[in-house]
Amino acid sequence: MPNYFTKESYAKYTAYVKEVENSLFELQRKMNDAYETGGTWHDNAALDHLTEDVVAANTRFNSANKLLKDVQIIEYPEVVDSVNIGCGVSILLDSQPEKFQIVAYGDSDASNDKILYITPMAEALMGHKIGDEYEAVIAERNRKIKVLDIQPIKK
């Protein structure tokens, strides 16, 4: 499956990956400095800490960089008739009202109900239309969902 980005979210995300890469290079530089001043002996605490930091930063960089493989740039739709990337959806989730925006990589923000299209909730909503009532398993629980409204995301 492609990794969907909007033009704007791709630019934002590639800037983030560059920041992570620069951070990794800076940690590697500091690690080299610590090695030159204290050697590799077990009592070189700075080198030990920086080694752990470099491993963590490298993992973060590799993870972030993986999303840049198989990228597909999309535009959010101006008109929607079913739940898809780029729409806001109002639902009843187990009789409780909820609102979400289904977004591409780089646009997600859970604190503002902007959920990535590959999350379990988004996947449970995708393709459904206003009025659909159904059950879906989300987080290993059977959930009752009713789609109340679907709107394109306003930019």
C-alpha positions in Angstrom: 0.0 0.0 0.0 1.4 3.4 -0.9 2.1 6.0 1.8 -0.3 8.8 1.1 0.8 12.4 1.7 -0.6 15.7 0.5 1.8 18.1 -1.1 2.0 20.1 2.1 2.2 17.2 4.5 5.0 15.7 2.3 7.0 18.9 2.6 6.5 19.1 6.3 7.4 15.4 6.8 10.5 15.6 4.7 11.6 18.6 6.7 11.1 16.5 9.9 13.1 13.6 8.5 15.9 16.1 7.7 15.8 17.4 11.3 16.1 13.8 12.6 19.0 13.1 10.2 20.8 16.3 11.3 20.3 15.3 14.9 21.8 11.9 14.2 24.8 13.5 12.5 25.3 15.8 15.5 25.1 13.0 17.9 27.6 11.0 15.9 30.0 14.0 15.8 29.7 14.3 19.6 30.3 10.6 20.0 33.5 10.9 17.9 34.6 13.8 20.2 33.9 11.8 23.3 35.9 8.9 21.9 38.9 11.1 21.1 38.9 12.7 24.6 38.1 9.6 26.7 38.8 6.5 24.6 36.6 3.5 24.6 37.3 2.5 28.2 34.3 1.5 30.3 34.7 4.6 32.4 33.9 7.0 29.5 30.3 7.8 30.6 29.9 10.4 27.9 30.7 7.9 25.2 28.3 5.3 26.7 25.4 7.8 26.8 26.1 9.1 23.3 26.2 5.5 22.0 22.7 4.9 23.4 21.5 8.2 22.0 23.0 7.4 18.5 21.3 4.0 18.4 17.9 5.6 19.4 18.3 8.4 16.8 19.3 6.0 14.1 16.2 3.9 14.9 14.1 7.0 14.7 15.7 8.1 11.4 15.3 4.7 9.8 11.6 4.5 10.9 10.9 8.0 9.6 12.7 7.4 6.4 10.7 4.2 5.7 7.6 6.3 5.1 9.4 8.1 2.2 9.4 4.8 0.2 6.4 4.3 -2.1 5.0 7.8 -1.6 1.8 8.8 -3.4 0.9 12.5 -3.3 -2.8 13.1 -3.1 -5.2 16.0 -2.9 -8.1 16.0 -0.4 -11.4 15.8 -2.2 -13.7 18.8 -2.5 -16.8 16.5 -2.6 -17.3 13.2 -0.7 -20.0 10.6 -0.7 -18.2 8.0 1.4 -15.6 8.0 4.1 -12.1 8.4 2.7 -8.8 10.2 3.2 -9.5 13.9 3.4 -12.9 13.8 4.9 -14.4 14.7 8.3 -16.9 12.2 9.6 -19.5 12.4 12.4 -20.5 9.1 13.9 -22.2 7.4 16.8 -19.7 5.0 18.3 -21.6 2.7 20.7 -24.3 5.4 20.9 -21.7 8.2 21.8 -21.2 11.0 19.3 -17.7 11.3 17.9 -16.0 13.3 15.1 -12.9 12.5 13.2 -10.9 13.8 10.2 -9.3 11.0 8.2 -5.9 12.4 7.0 -2.7 11.5 5.2 0.7 11.1 6.7 2.1 14.3 8.1 -1.4 15.7 9.0 -2.4 13.5 11.9 -3.0 15.1 15.3 -4.9 12.9 17.7 -5.5 15.8 20.1 -7.5 17.5 17.4 -9.3 14.3 16.2 -7.2 14.1 13.0 -6.5 10.4 12.6 -4.2 8.8 10.1 -5.9 6.7 7.4 -4.2 3.5 8.5 -5.4 3.6 12.1 -7.9 1.0 13.2 -10.7 3.6 13.6 -10.1 5.1 10.2 -10.0 1.7 8.5 -13.3 0.7 10.2 -14.9 3.9 8.7 -13.4 3.9 5.2 -15.9 3.4 2.4 -19.0 3.8 4.5 -21.7 6.3 3.7 -24.1 8.4 5.6 -26.7 6.3 7.3 -24.6 3.1 7.4 -25.0 1.2 10.6 -22.6 -1.7 11.3 -20.4 -3.4 13.7 -16.6 -3.3 13.6 -13.8 -4.8 15.7 -11.6 -1.9 17.0 -8.9 -2.5 19.6 -10.2 -6.1 20.0 -13.7 -4.8 20.9 -16.9 -5.1 18.9 -18.1 -1.6 18.3 -21.5 -0.3 16.9 -21.0 2.5 14.4 -23.6 4.7 12.7 -22.3 7.2 10.2 -24.2 10.5 10.7 -22.3 13.0 8.4 -19.4 13.1 6.0 -17.8 16.4 4.8 -14.6 17.2 2.9 -11.9 18.7 5.1 -11.7 22.4 4.6 -8.3 23.8 4.1 
